[in-house]
Amino acid sequence: EEGGGEAGARRSVRSRLRVVLELGLPWKPVLGWVWGVTHECEAQPADGGGEVWRCVAHREAWEIDPAEGVAMVFRPGRGLPRGK
């Protein structure tokens, strides 16, 4: 998805990272999922000549089933001690 050196040329920048959060609840559940972001960039004419690249779209995606995300909240983490 590239064009070279002309107005209207487009490029995509994609990133993926693992997000891990510990919630501030007494049982301290840990939530984790993969988060992705795609930026669509486009070359546009700059004032005074030349070109400038601008982000024209920002898309986010989470690689987790919604039910699994909710279930993570109710799993014990490092908080309350477990019964013996």
Secondary structure, DSSP 8 states (H G I E B T S, - for coil): ----SSTT-EEEEEEEEEEEEE-SSTT--EEEEEEEEEEEEEEEE-TTSSEEEEEEEEEEEEES-HHHHHHHHTS--SSS----
